[in-house]
Amino acid sequence: MPLTRSEAEDVLYREAELLDAWELMEWSDLYTEDSLYEVTSPANEDPLASDARNTLFLISDRIDRIRGRAKRLLKKTAHAEYPHSKTRHMVSNVRVTGGEGDETTVRANFAVFRTKEDTSTIYMGESFFTLVGSGADVRIRHKRCVLDLNSLYNQGRLTIIL
């Protein structure tokens, strides 16, 4: 049975909490073995239907790259993120949009506030999730973040996880 909005929110809030605490290995454990994490922009003709195999995505990671990204960002040699940025992930307007069996599709708005050295930036947009499981064993199979930014020029490099 699909998750309720409240149950879906709990998963999204947990993910945000782990990212803000820089508990990136625990964050990567939220993802299934067949997962996909993507970040794109509305510059794509159809950011929801686009496919990273033939359209430019900022990030398109399967589970091995998700875990690798988490490990790399935690190392002192990750100069772009050492010391770590301070972030606050805000999740709002969570809507369950469908589901069947143990799979639930969810949409949510996000704003990620980031401060590093003397610079503060905001990344905002909408996320689309496919969650699987129930109870305490809900995991993320797919997450696509569509940034509502015309460019990343003012934000600099995307070295954090949305």
C-alpha positions in Angstrom: 0.0 0.0 0.0 1.4 3.5 -0.9 2.6 5.7 1.9 0.5 8.5 3.4 1.7 12.1 3.0 2.8 12.1 6.6 4.9 9.0 6.1 6.4 10.3 3.0 7.3 13.6 4.7 9.1 11.7 7.5 11.4 10.1 4.9 12.1 13.4 3.2 12.7 15.2 6.5 15.0 12.4 7.6 17.0 12.8 4.3 17.3 16.5 4.9 18.4 16.0 8.5 21.2 13.6 7.5 22.4 15.9 4.8 22.5 18.9 7.1 24.4 16.9 9.7 26.9 15.7 7.0 26.0 12.1 7.8 26.5 11.3 4.2 27.1 7.5 4.5 23.9 7.2 6.4 22.2 9.4 3.7 23.5 7.0 1.0 21.9 4.1 3.0 18.5 5.6 2.3 18.9 4.7 -1.3 18.0 1.3 -2.9 20.6 -0.8 -4.8 18.8 0.1 -8.1 18.5 3.8 -7.2 19.0 6.9 -9.3 19.8 10.4 -8.0 19.5 13.2 -10.5 19.8 17.0 -10.6 18.7 19.0 -13.7 17.5 22.5 -14.5 14.4 23.8 -16.2 16.6 24.6 -19.2 15.9 21.1 -20.3 12.9 21.1 -22.6 11.0 18.8 -20.4 12.9 18.3 -17.1 10.5 15.6 -15.9 10.6 13.4 -19.0 14.2 14.0 -19.8 16.7 11.1 -19.8 20.3 11.6 -18.7 21.4 9.3 -21.5 20.6 12.0 -24.1 20.0 15.2 -22.2 22.4 17.3 -20.1 22.0 16.7 -16.3 24.2 18.3 -13.6 24.1 14.9 -11.7 22.9 11.5 -12.7 24.2 8.9 -10.2 23.4 5.3 -9.6 24.1 3.7 -6.2 27.8 3.2 -6.7 28.3 6.9 -7.5 25.9 8.0 -4.7 28.1 6.1 -2.2 31.3 7.4 -3.9 30.1 11.0 -3.8 29.2 10.6 -0.1 32.7 9.2 0.7 34.6 11.8 -1.3 32.7 14.7 0.2 33.6 13.5 3.7 37.4 13.4 3.1 39.7 16.3 4.0 41.0 16.0 0.4 37.6 17.2 -0.9 38.9 20.8 -0.9 35.7 22.3 -2.2 33.9 21.0 0.9 36.5 21.0 3.6 35.7 22.5 6.0 32.1 21.5 5.2 29.6 24.0 4.2 26.8 24.7 6.6 23.5 23.8 5.0 19.8 23.8 5.8 17.5 21.7 3.6 13.9 23.0 3.7 11.3 20.6 2.4 7.7 21.8 1.8 4.5 21.3 -0.2 4.9 17.5 0.0 2.3 15.7 -2.1 1.8 12.0 -2.7 1.1 11.8 -6.4 0.6 8.1 -6.9 1.6 4.7 -5.9 1.0 1.0 -6.2 2.0 -1.9 -4.0 5.0 -0.8 -1.9 5.9 2.1 -4.3 4.9 5.7 -3.7 5.6 8.7 -5.9 6.0 12.1 -4.2 6.6 15.7 -5.2 8.0 18.3 -2.9 9.5 21.8 -3.1 12.9 22.4 -1.6 15.2 25.3 -0.7 18.8 24.5 0.4 20.6 27.3 2.2 24.3 27.0 2.1 27.0 29.1 3.7 30.7 28.6 3.1 33.4 31.0 4.1 31.9 34.4 3.4 29.4 33.4 0.8 25.7 32.3 1.3 23.7 30.8 -1.5 20.3 29.4 -2.1 19.4 26.5 -4.3 15.6 26.0 -4.9 13.4 23.9 -6.9 11.2 20.8 -6.9 12.0 17.2 -6.2 10.3 14.1 -7.5 10.8 10.9 -5.5 9.9 7.2 -5.9 9.9 5.7 -2.4 9.7 2.0 -1.8 8.9 0.0 1.3 6.8 0.6 4.4 7.1 1.4 8.0 10.7 1.9 9.2 12.0 0.3 6.0 11.2 3.0 3.4 14.0 3.8 1.0 14.5 6.1 -2.0 14.6 4.4 -5.4 14.6 7.6 -7.5 15.1 11.3 -6.7 15.1 14.0 -9.4 15.8 17.6 -8.3 14.7 20.3 -10.8 16.5 23.5 -10.0 14.5 26.7 -10.4 17.6 28.7 -11.3 18.5 30.3 -14.6 22.1 29.4 -14.0 24.5 28.3 -11.2 26.7 31.4 -11.9 25.9 33.2 -8.6 25.9 29.9 -6.6 29.3 28.7 -7.8 30.0 25.0 -8.0 27.4 22.5 -6.9 29.5 20.7 -4.3 26.7 19.8 -1.9 24.0 17.3 -2.1 20.5 18.7 -2.8 
